[in-house]
Amino acid sequence: MNQGLLCGLAILCVYFAYTDIRERIIPNRWTHPLLIILVFWRLITMEWTYLYGLIPALVMVLIFLMRQAAIGAGDVKLFGIIGLVAGLPLTLITIFIMGLLCMCYVGIRLSLRKAIRYEFPLAPFIAMSFCLAVGAIMII
């Protein structure tokens, strides 16, 4: 795996987290070109295994189509980018850590007896989980 590419994506995820918190959107002007470039790059370099990283994003597309309130389209595209850069194993680790972080967030809100919002920006949790997953991979 290209560590520079992973670190660059981690920085981009932090930017996406910021925009998702501030504007409640992950900008298409970044996600669409990145998805197209990464798909063509993986095809041209014949790194087929990285295309399996799109599987979680495709599952999320199905979830999005069934119930749009469940996950945002920008979050789905962000997972597609993560899958194309990091591959399937690291993407699944990112999803697992993200789930744990979201559960911790909801647990803290419950313990403080604050209202739980049914919608909250997911990109900060994705960014944190991706950075943790990349950090763990680089340590190993």
C-alpha positions in Angstrom: 0.0 0.0 0.0 1.2 3.5 -0.8 1.6 5.2 2.6 1.7 8.6 1.0 -1.6 8.0 -0.6 -3.1 6.8 2.7 -1.8 9.8 4.5 -3.1 12.2 1.8 -6.6 10.5 2.0 -6.5 10.8 5.8 -5.9 14.6 5.5 -8.7 14.8 2.9 -11.0 12.9 5.3 -10.3 15.5 8.0 -11.4 18.2 5.5 -14.5 16.2 4.6 -15.3 15.9 8.4 -14.9 19.7 8.7 -17.3 20.4 5.8 -19.8 17.8 7.0 -19.9 19.4 10.5 -20.1 22.9 9.2 -22.2 22.6 6.0 -23.7 19.1 6.4 -22.3 18.1 3.0 -19.3 16.3 1.6 -18.4 18.3 -1.6 -19.0 16.5 -4.9 -16.4 18.7 -6.5 -13.9 16.4 -4.7 -15.6 13.1 -4.5 -16.7 12.6 -8.1 -13.3 13.3 -9.7 -11.5 11.3 -7.1 -13.8 8.3 -7.6 -13.3 8.4 -11.4 -9.5 8.9 -11.2 -9.1 6.1 -8.7 -11.2 3.6 -10.7 -9.2 4.3 -13.8 -5.9 4.3 -12.0 -6.6 0.9 -10.4 -7.7 -0.4 -13.8 -4.7 1.0 -15.7 -2.2 -0.3 -13.1 -4.1 -3.6 -13.0 -4.4 -3.5 -9.2 -7.7 -5.5 -9.3 -7.8 -6.3 -5.6 -8.3 -2.7 -4.7 -11.6 -2.7 -6.7 -12.9 -5.1 -4.1 -12.8 -2.1 -1.8 -15.9 -0.8 -3.6 -18.0 -3.7 -2.1 -18.9 -1.9 1.1 -19.8 1.3 -0.8 -22.0 -0.7 -3.1 -23.8 -2.2 -0.1 -24.2 1.3 1.3 -25.7 2.4 -2.1 -28.3 -0.3 -1.6 -29.0 1.0 1.9 -29.2 4.5 0.6 -31.6 3.6 -2.1 -33.9 1.7 0.4 -33.8 4.4 3.0 -32.1 7.7 2.3 -32.3 8.9 5.9 -30.0 5.9 6.9 -26.8 7.3 5.3 -25.8 10.2 3.2 -24.7 10.0 -0.4 -21.5 11.8 0.4 -20.7 9.2 3.0 -21.2 6.4 0.5 -18.9 8.2 -2.0 -16.3 8.7 0.8 -16.3 5.0 1.5 -15.9 4.3 -2.2 -12.8 6.5 -2.2 -11.5 4.8 0.9 -12.1 1.4 -0.6 -10.2 2.3 -3.8 -7.3 3.7 -1.9 -7.0 1.3 1.0 -8.6 -1.9 -0.3 -11.3 -4.1 1.3 -9.6 -5.2 4.5 -8.7 -1.6 5.7 -12.2 -0.4 4.6 -13.9 -3.1 6.7 -11.7 -2.1 9.7 -12.6 1.5 9.1 -16.4 0.6 9.1 -16.0 -1.4 12.3 -14.1 1.3 14.1 -16.7 3.9 12.8 -19.5 1.8 14.3 -17.8 1.7 17.6 -17.2 5.4 17.6 -20.8 6.1 16.7 -22.0 3.9 19.5 -19.7 5.6 22.0 -21.0 9.0 20.9 -24.6 7.9 21.4 -23.7 6.3 24.7 -22.2 9.5 25.9 -25.2 11.5 24.8 -27.5 9.1 26.6 -25.4 9.1 29.8 -25.5 12.9 29.8 -29.2 12.8 29.3 -29.0 14.9 26.2 -31.3 14.4 23.2 -30.1 12.0 20.6 -30.4 13.4 17.1 -31.4 10.9 14.5 -29.2 12.6 12.0 -25.7 13.6 12.7 -22.7 14.1 10.4 -21.0 10.8 9.8 -17.8 12.1 8.1 -16.1 13.0 11.4 -16.5 9.4 12.6 -15.3 8.1 9.2 -12.3 10.3 9.3 -11.4 9.4 12.9 -11.8 5.7 12.2 -9.8 5.8 8.9 -7.0 7.7 10.7 -7.0 5.1 13.5 -7.0 2.2 11.0 -4.2 3.7 8.9 -2.2 4.4 12.1 -2.6 0.9 13.3 -1.5 -0.5 9.9 1.5 1.7 9.8 2.6 0.6 13.3 2.2 -3.0 12.4 
